[in-house]
Amino acid sequence: MIPIFTTQLMGRVKAVREKEEEFEDAARLLAQALVGEGTIYVYGCRELRGVTAEAEYGTDRDERIKPLTQDNLSELTPADRVLLFAPFTNDGEACRMATKLHIQGVPFASVSNFHDEQDASFSLADIHIDFESDIGLVPDEEGNRSGYPTSIIGLYTYFCIMLTVKEIMSEY
């Protein structure tokens, strides 16, 4: 099972890697906060809370990139930017957060598996990146699948975006 999972995972990583234009669009949006007086906030729903932990505790953490919490949500201004991660665009928590950000006038990029154009975390986002990891990678004998790579692909996408932000800022 491990070889199957690894092969399939590498295929998912390759598919996300090909979204370089979307990474650049998201990175430009986020870099606006760093060029100005804003902060980049990262919010991860459900299993993607690991992305928030990476932003807060990771070796590459940056003082101007912070986790978004319910406590600091009211402090956001239009100068700030948010990177919102969710398993699917129809995730209730992500849609509620997207709506709050929209009402506050805070631009945000959303990263999740696409579900529907009407989902708030898709329709209200300035930029959406679909990481196309909505099925398990390993089939069993009954046709069921396991090994959903959502958190792995989420972290990979986070690093791709933040490395692109860093590249943009080095040229600024």
ABEGO torsion letter per residue (X at the ends): XAAAAAAAAAAAAAAAAAAAAAAAAAAAAAAAAAABABBBBBBBBEAAAAAAAAAAABAABBAABBBBBAAAAAABBAABBBBBBBABAABAAAAAAAAAAAAAGBBBBBBBBBABAABAAAAABABBBBAGBABBABBBAAGBBBGBAAAAAAAAAAAAAAAAAAAAAAAX
